[in-house]
Amino acid sequence: MNRVTVTIAERPFTLLAEGDAEFTQKVAGHLDGQIAQLLDGGKLSLLDACILAALNITEDYFKEQESSENLRRQLKEYLEESAKLKLELSEARREIFALKGKK
């Protein structure tokens, strides 16, 4: 575990991170940027900006999960189609070989 100090909404936080410290900094920077963007209008409290940032990031997360699942499903279909076409090709080759043998 790495101890990583990040700044979010102008507040320092020391986190224990299993992975790379740079990745943790990147994640915290993303959150900080989201909060700062929401606070720019000056109409939200810090708490409200944090909650909205969390909701926005969570929404993005679920959309990406759905997109990833769709890609997995599509890849599976392509692999199944590829296997079917390989089988058809193999059968066609056998037929060609059989026809050549009859000559």
C-alpha positions as CSV (number, residue, x, y, z in Angstrom):
1,M,0.0,0.0,0.0
2,N,1.2,3.5,-0.9
3,R,0.4,6.6,1.0
4,V,-0.6,9.3,-1.5
5,T,-1.5,12.8,-0.6
6,V,-4.0,14.5,-2.9
7,T,-5.8,17.8,-2.9
8,I,-9.6,17.8,-3.5
9,A,-11.5,21.0,-3.2
10,E,-8.5,22.7,-1.8
11,R,-8.3,20.2,1.0
12,P,-5.4,17.7,1.4
13,F,-6.2,14.0,1.9
14,T,-3.8,11.2,2.6
15,L,-5.0,8.0,1.0
16,L,-3.8,4.4,1.1
17,A,-3.6,3.2,-2.5
18,E,-3.0,-0.3,-3.6
19,G,-1.9,0.8,-7.1
20,D,0.3,3.4,-8.7
21,A,0.5,6.7,-6.9
22,E,0.2,8.5,-10.3
23,F,-3.1,6.8,-11.0
24,T,-4.5,7.8,-7.6
25,Q,-3.4,11.4,-8.3
26,K,-5.2,11.2,-11.7
27,V,-8.4,10.0,-10.1
28,A,-8.3,12.7,-7.4
29,G,-7.5,15.3,-10.0
30,H,-10.5,14.2,-12.0
31,L,-12.8,14.5,-9.0
32,D,-11.2,17.9,-8.0
33,G,-11.8,19.2,-11.6
34,Q,-15.4,18.1,-11.5
35,I,-16.0,19.8,-8.2
36,A,-14.2,23.0,-9.3
37,Q,-16.3,23.1,-12.4
38,L,-19.5,22.9,-10.4
39,L,-18.3,25.5,-7.9
40,D,-17.4,27.9,-10.7
41,G,-21.0,29.2,-10.9
42,G,-20.8,30.2,-7.3
43,K,-24.4,29.0,-6.6
44,L,-23.6,25.6,-5.0
45,S,-22.2,24.8,-1.6
46,L,-19.2,22.6,-1.4
47,L,-21.3,19.7,-0.2
48,D,-23.8,20.1,-3.1
49,A,-20.9,20.3,-5.6
50,C,-19.4,17.1,-4.2
51,I,-22.7,15.3,-4.4
52,L,-23.3,16.4,-7.9
53,A,-19.8,15.5,-8.9
54,A,-20.2,12.1,-7.4
55,L,-23.5,11.6,-9.3
56,N,-21.9,12.8,-12.6
57,I,-19.0,10.4,-12.2
58,T,-21.2,7.5,-11.2
59,E,-23.4,8.1,-14.2
60,D,-20.3,8.1,-16.4
61,Y,-19.2,4.9,-14.7
62,F,-22.5,3.1,-15.4
63,K,-22.6,4.3,-19.0
64,E,-19.1,3.0,-19.6
65,Q,-20.0,-0.3,-17.9
66,E,-23.0,-0.7,-20.2
67,S,-20.9,0.2,-23.2
68,S,-18.2,-2.3,-22.2
69,E,-20.9,-5.0,-21.8
70,N,-22.2,-4.2,-25.3
71,L,-18.7,-4.5,-26.8
72,R,-18.2,-7.8,-25.0
73,R,-21.5,-9.1,-26.4
74,Q,-20.6,-7.9,-29.9
75,L,-17.2,-9.5,-29.7
76,K,-18.8,-12.8,-28.6
77,E,-21.1,-12.6,-31.6
78,Y,-18.2,-11.9,-33.9
79,L,-16.2,-14.9,-32.5
80,E,-19.2,-17.2,-32.9
81,E,-19.7,-16.0,-36.5
82,S,-16.0,-16.5,-37.2
83,A,-16.1,-20.1,-35.8
84,K,-19.2,-20.8,-38.0
85,L,-17.4,-19.4,-41.1
86,K,-14.3,-21.5,-40.4
87,L,-16.5,-24.6,-40.2
88,E,-18.2,-23.7,-43.5
89,L,-14.8,-23.1,-45.1
90,S,-13.5,-26.4,-43.8
91,E,-16.5,-28.2,-45.2
92,A,-16.2,-26.4,-48.6
93,R,-12.5,-27.5,-48.7
94,R,-13.5,-31.1,-48.1
95,E,-16.1,-30.9,-50.8
96,I,-13.5,-29.5,-53.3
97,F,-11.0,-32.2,-52.3
98,A,-13.7,-34.9,-52.8
99,L,-14.6,-33.4,-56.2
100,K,-11.0,-33.3,-57.3
101,G,-10.6,-37.0,-56.3
102,K,-13.5,-38.0,-58.5
103,K,-11.8,-36.7,-61.7
